[in-house]
């Protein structure tokens, strides 16, 4: 799944807000924001920090597996 760049989301939100401010559509704006928030929540997106932390954890685990494989090979 590809993540949408934050700048694109900000631009989309600002354009929607500008369009909706010029009419009696404040309720629609709130509904669109709520729908977008729900869609992003369901998409299971993670922050860059969370992603990088998981990459580091994976690298450490991969090193540990290699160490254990080497130890096992030495014992056989």
PyMOL commands that place a pseudoatom at each C-alpha (Angstrom):
pseudoatom trace, name=CA, resn=UNK, resi=1, chain=A, elem=C, hetatm=0, pos=[0.000, 0.000, 0.000]
pseudoatom trace, name=CA, resn=UNK, resi=2, chain=A, elem=C, hetatm=0, pos=[1.386, 3.401, -0.847]
pseudoatom trace, name=CA, resn=UNK, resi=3, chain=A, elem=C, hetatm=0, pos=[0.966, 6.273, 1.561]
pseudoatom trace, name=CA, resn=UNK, resi=4, chain=A, elem=C, hetatm=0, pos=[-0.254, 9.661, 0.393]
pseudoatom trace, name=CA, resn=UNK, resi=5, chain=A, elem=C, hetatm=0, pos=[2.302, 12.448, 0.894]
pseudoatom trace, name=CA, resn=UNK, resi=6, chain=A, elem=C, hetatm=0, pos=[1.365, 14.828, 3.730]
pseudoatom trace, name=CA, resn=UNK, resi=7, chain=A, elem=C, hetatm=0, pos=[1.724, 17.873, 1.458]
pseudoatom trace, name=CA, resn=UNK, resi=8, chain=A, elem=C, hetatm=0, pos=[-0.901, 16.464, -0.898]
pseudoatom trace, name=CA, resn=UNK, resi=9, chain=A, elem=C, hetatm=0, pos=[-3.280, 15.845, 1.993]
pseudoatom trace, name=CA, resn=UNK, resi=10, chain=A, elem=C, hetatm=0, pos=[-2.741, 19.357, 3.344]
pseudoatom trace, name=CA, resn=UNK, resi=11, chain=A, elem=C, hetatm=0, pos=[-3.370, 20.871, -0.079]
pseudoatom trace, name=CA, resn=UNK, resi=12, chain=A, elem=C, hetatm=0, pos=[-6.525, 18.790, -0.526]
pseudoatom trace, name=CA, resn=UNK, resi=13, chain=A, elem=C, hetatm=0, pos=[-7.795, 19.833, 2.889]
pseudoatom trace, name=CA, resn=UNK, resi=14, chain=A, elem=C, hetatm=0, pos=[-7.074, 23.520, 2.301]
pseudoatom trace, name=CA, resn=UNK, resi=15, chain=A, elem=C, hetatm=0, pos=[-8.798, 23.490, -1.088]
pseudoatom trace, name=CA, resn=UNK, resi=16, chain=A, elem=C, hetatm=0, pos=[-11.830, 21.712, 0.357]
pseudoatom trace, name=CA, resn=UNK, resi=17, chain=A, elem=C, hetatm=0, pos=[-11.950, 24.172, 3.236]
pseudoatom trace, name=CA, resn=UNK, resi=18, chain=A, elem=C, hetatm=0, pos=[-11.768, 27.138, 0.856]
pseudoatom trace, name=CA, resn=UNK, resi=19, chain=A, elem=C, hetatm=0, pos=[-14.555, 25.776, -1.319]
pseudoatom trace, name=CA, resn=UNK, resi=20, chain=A, elem=C, hetatm=0, pos=[-16.770, 24.979, 1.620]
pseudoatom trace, name=CA, resn=UNK, resi=21, chain=A, elem=C, hetatm=0, pos=[-16.201, 28.292, 3.425]
pseudoatom trace, name=CA, resn=UNK, resi=22, chain=A, elem=C, hetatm=0, pos=[-17.777, 30.170, 0.537]
pseudoatom trace, name=CA, resn=UNK, resi=23, chain=A, elem=C, hetatm=0, pos=[-21.143, 28.493, 0.974]
pseudoatom trace, name=CA, resn=UNK, resi=24, chain=A, elem=C, hetatm=0, pos=[-23.500, 27.108, 3.582]
pseudoatom trace, name=CA, resn=UNK, resi=25, chain=A, elem=C, hetatm=0, pos=[-21.503, 23.895, 3.639]
pseudoatom trace, name=CA, resn=UNK, resi=26, chain=A, elem=C, hetatm=0, pos=[-19.902, 23.911, 7.085]
pseudoatom trace, name=CA, resn=UNK, resi=27, chain=A, elem=C, hetatm=0, pos=[-21.705, 20.672, 7.918]
pseudoatom trace, name=CA, resn=UNK, resi=28, chain=A, elem=C, hetatm=0, pos=[-20.427, 19.087, 4.736]
pseudoatom trace, name=CA, resn=UNK, resi=29, chain=A, elem=C, hetatm=0, pos=[-16.887, 20.154, 5.620]
pseudoatom trace, name=CA, resn=UNK, resi=30, chain=A, elem=C, hetatm=0, pos=[-17.154, 18.515, 9.035]
pseudoatom trace, name=CA, resn=UNK, resi=31, chain=A, elem=C, hetatm=0, pos=[-18.573, 15.361, 7.452]
pseudoatom trace, name=CA, resn=UNK, resi=32, chain=A, elem=C, hetatm=0, pos=[-15.823, 15.206, 4.811]
pseudoatom trace, name=CA, resn=UNK, resi=33, chain=A, elem=C, hetatm=0, pos=[-13.145, 15.663, 7.485]
pseudoatom trace, name=CA, resn=UNK, resi=34, chain=A, elem=C, hetatm=0, pos=[-14.720, 12.912, 9.570]
pseudoatom trace, name=CA, resn=UNK, resi=35, chain=A, elem=C, hetatm=0, pos=[-14.930, 10.593, 6.574]
pseudoatom trace, name=CA, resn=UNK, resi=36, chain=A, elem=C, hetatm=0, pos=[-11.293, 11.250, 5.671]
pseudoatom trace, name=CA, resn=UNK, resi=37, chain=A, elem=C, hetatm=0, pos=[-10.191, 10.669, 9.260]
pseudoatom trace, name=CA, resn=UNK, resi=38, chain=A, elem=C, hetatm=0, pos=[-12.075, 7.353, 9.344]
pseudoatom trace, name=CA, resn=UNK, resi=39, chain=A, elem=C, hetatm=0, pos=[-10.598, 6.279, 6.013]
pseudoatom trace, name=CA, resn=UNK, resi=40, chain=A, elem=C, hetatm=0, pos=[-7.055, 7.028, 7.169]
pseudoatom trace, name=CA, resn=UNK, resi=41, chain=A, elem=C, hetatm=0, pos=[-7.647, 5.278, 10.467]
pseudoatom trace, name=CA, resn=UNK, resi=42, chain=A, elem=C, hetatm=0, pos=[-8.865, 2.153, 8.668]
pseudoatom trace, name=CA, resn=UNK, resi=43, chain=A, elem=C, hetatm=0, pos=[-5.881, 2.278, 6.321]
pseudoatom trace, name=CA, resn=UNK, resi=44, chain=A, elem=C, hetatm=0, pos=[-3.581, 1.357, 9.245]
pseudoatom trace, name=CA, resn=UNK, resi=45, chain=A, elem=C, hetatm=0, pos=[-1.007, 3.994, 8.371]
pseudoatom trace, name=CA, resn=UNK, resi=46, chain=A, elem=C, hetatm=0, pos=[2.043, 4.407, 10.584]
pseudoatom trace, name=CA, resn=UNK, resi=47, chain=A, elem=C, hetatm=0, pos=[4.325, 7.347, 11.151]
pseudoatom trace, name=CA, resn=UNK, resi=48, chain=A, elem=C, hetatm=0, pos=[7.830, 7.448, 9.719]
pseudoatom trace, name=CA, resn=UNK, resi=49, chain=A, elem=C, hetatm=0, pos=[9.208, 7.137, 13.263]
pseudoatom trace, name=CA, resn=UNK, resi=50, chain=A, elem=C, hetatm=0, pos=[7.206, 3.948, 13.895]
pseudoatom trace, name=CA, resn=UNK, resi=51, chain=A, elem=C, hetatm=0, pos=[8.294, 2.536, 10.553]
pseudoatom trace, name=CA, resn=UNK, resi=52, chain=A, elem=C, hetatm=0, pos=[11.981, 3.308, 11.207]
pseudoatom trace, name=CA, resn=UNK, resi=53, chain=A, elem=C, hetatm=0, pos=[11.773, 1.796, 14.698]
pseudoatom trace, name=CA, resn=UNK, resi=54, chain=A, elem=C, hetatm=0, pos=[10.345, -1.410, 13.248]
pseudoatom trace, name=CA, resn=UNK, resi=55, chain=A, elem=C, hetatm=0, pos=[13.101, -1.500, 10.610]
pseudoatom trace, name=CA, resn=UNK, resi=56, chain=A, elem=C, hetatm=0, pos=[15.728, -1.226, 13.347]
pseudoatom trace, name=CA, resn=UNK, resi=57, chain=A, elem=C, hetatm=0, pos=[14.042, -3.969, 15.351]
pseudoatom trace, name=CA, resn=UNK, resi=58, chain=A, elem=C, hetatm=0, pos=[13.911, -6.187, 12.285]
pseudoatom trace, name=CA, resn=UNK, resi=59, chain=A, elem=C, hetatm=0, pos=[17.615, -5.634, 11.615]
pseudoatom trace, name=CA, resn=UNK, resi=60, chain=A, elem=C, hetatm=0, pos=[18.487, -6.597, 15.206]
pseudoatom trace, name=CA, resn=UNK, resi=61, chain=A, elem=C, hetatm=0, pos=[16.321, -9.704, 14.991]
pseudoatom trace, name=CA, resn=UNK, resi=62, chain=A, elem=C, hetatm=0, pos=[17.905, -10.648, 11.689]
pseudoatom trace, name=CA, resn=UNK, resi=63, chain=A, elem=C, hetatm=0, pos=[21.379, -10.367, 13.258]
pseudoatom trace, name=CA, resn=UNK, resi=64, chain=A, elem=C, hetatm=0, pos=[20.271, -12.511, 16.181]
pseudoatom trace, name=CA, resn=UNK, resi=65, chain=A, elem=C, hetatm=0, pos=[18.912, -15.206, 13.844]
pseudoatom trace, name=CA, resn=UNK, resi=66, chain=A, elem=C, hetatm=0, pos=[22.213, -15.228, 11.948]
pseudoatom trace, name=CA, resn=UNK, resi=67, chain=A, elem=C, hetatm=0, pos=[24.114, -15.607, 15.254]
pseudoatom trace, name=CA, resn=UNK, resi=68, chain=A, elem=C, hetatm=0, pos=[21.898, -18.492, 16.323]
pseudoatom trace, name=CA, resn=UNK, resi=69, chain=A, elem=C, hetatm=0, pos=[22.235, -20.183, 12.923]
pseudoatom trace, name=CA, resn=UNK, resi=70, chain=A, elem=C, hetatm=0, pos=[26.024, -19.898, 13.161]
pseudoatom trace, name=CA, resn=UNK, resi=71, chain=A, elem=C, hetatm=0, pos=[25.998, -21.324, 16.696]
pseudoatom trace, name=CA, resn=UNK, resi=72, chain=A, elem=C, hetatm=0, pos=[23.789, -24.186, 15.586]
pseudoatom trace, name=CA, resn=UNK, resi=73, chain=A, elem=C, hetatm=0, pos=[26.041, -24.931, 12.628]
pseudoatom trace, name=CA, resn=UNK, resi=74, chain=A, elem=C, hetatm=0, pos=[29.086, -25.053, 14.935]
pseudoatom trace, name=CA, resn=UNK, resi=75, chain=A, elem=C, hetatm=0, pos=[27.363, -27.604, 17.181]
pseudoatom trace, name=CA, resn=UNK, resi=76, chain=A, elem=C, hetatm=0, pos=[26.554, -30.015, 14.370]
for i in range(1, 76): cmd.bond("trace and resi %d" % i, "trace and resi %d" % (i + 1))
show_as sticks, trace
zoom trace
